[in-house]
Amino acid sequence: MTASTKSRIDEACADDAPDGPGNDKHPRFLRPEQYAEHIGISKRHLLRFVSSGLIPSIRLGHRCVLIPVAEADATLLKLSTGGKATQL
């Protein structure tokens, strides 16, 4: 992985990463341990969801896994509402 790519990945994973115009400090991607804390489960449990395909993820190389926050939150919301994606 080049230094430039690593820099972009680190920026995407940062807690203060921009998510577009007018961002309220909501990162677009989180590392598994960060997303697990975000939703209140263990990292191990989250990784089971990721490996089963329940929670979307992006794998960059062999070790780097990122969770797209908006997509993962929408998936969990849809599951928790019985398939109806409603806003809380």
Wavefront OBJ file of the C-alpha trace (Angstrom):
o trace
v 0.000 0.000 0.000
v 1.394 3.367 -0.934
v 1.800 6.172 1.567
v -0.813 8.203 -0.299
v -3.387 5.393 -0.076
v -2.637 4.837 3.607
v -3.065 8.552 4.224
v -6.479 8.545 2.553
v -7.555 5.471 4.533
v -6.422 7.056 7.799
v -8.286 10.245 6.873
v -11.453 8.272 6.082
v -11.195 6.470 9.426
v -10.475 9.537 11.502
v -13.109 10.601 13.995
v -13.186 14.053 12.434
v -13.160 12.901 8.781
v -15.333 15.016 6.489
v -18.475 13.388 5.141
v -19.282 16.044 2.609
v -20.409 19.642 2.700
v -21.590 20.840 6.094
v -20.485 17.713 7.920
v -21.263 17.491 11.635
v -18.120 15.419 12.293
v -19.718 12.120 11.288
v -17.121 9.861 9.658
v -18.004 8.016 6.468
v -16.032 4.937 7.511
v -15.070 3.438 10.857
v -12.748 0.628 11.820
v -14.566 -2.422 13.230
v -13.675 -1.625 16.840
v -14.973 1.932 16.414
v -18.225 0.829 14.770
v -18.774 -1.868 17.409
v -18.511 0.805 20.091
v -20.837 3.050 18.029
v -23.625 0.449 18.102
v -22.819 -0.988 21.533
v -21.636 -4.520 20.758
v -18.285 -6.292 21.008
v -15.793 -6.172 18.144
v -15.932 -9.963 17.934
v -19.722 -9.936 17.531
v -19.478 -7.223 14.883
v -16.899 -9.221 12.932
v -19.290 -12.190 12.917
v -21.923 -9.939 11.356
v -19.392 -8.680 8.806
v -18.178 -12.167 7.856
v -21.765 -13.390 7.434
v -22.504 -10.410 5.174
v -25.113 -8.923 7.499
v -23.186 -5.675 7.951
v -21.579 -4.178 4.828
v -17.838 -3.708 4.875
v -14.958 -2.762 2.646
v -11.791 -4.825 2.744
v -8.601 -3.096 1.690
v -5.888 -5.692 1.484
v -5.617 -8.591 3.895
v -5.992 -6.786 7.221
v -7.750 -3.474 6.708
v -11.543 -3.590 7.088
v -13.687 -0.465 7.057
v -17.376 -0.186 7.864
v -19.358 2.349 5.786
v -21.304 3.965 8.618
v -24.357 5.225 6.712
v -24.894 1.903 4.919
v -24.356 -0.188 8.044
v -26.671 2.020 10.119
v -29.354 1.831 7.418
v -29.016 -1.964 7.278
v -29.364 -2.297 11.041
v -32.308 0.112 11.096
v -34.037 -1.890 8.394
v -33.462 -5.128 10.325
v -34.650 -3.642 13.613
v -37.858 -2.289 12.073
v -38.831 -5.505 10.302
v -37.768 -4.334 6.840
v -39.269 -0.850 7.053
v -36.509 1.738 6.819
v -37.935 4.514 8.972
v -36.099 7.392 10.554
v -35.770 7.452 14.339
l 1 2 3 4 5 6 7 8 9 10 11 12 13 14 15 16 17 18 19 20 21 22 23 24 25 26 27 28 29 30 31 32 33 34 35 36 37 38 39 40 41 42 43 44 45 46 47 48 49 50 51 52 53 54 55 56 57 58 59 60 61 62 63 64 65 66 67 68 69 70 71 72 73 74 75 76 77 78 79 80 81 82 83 84 85 86 87 88
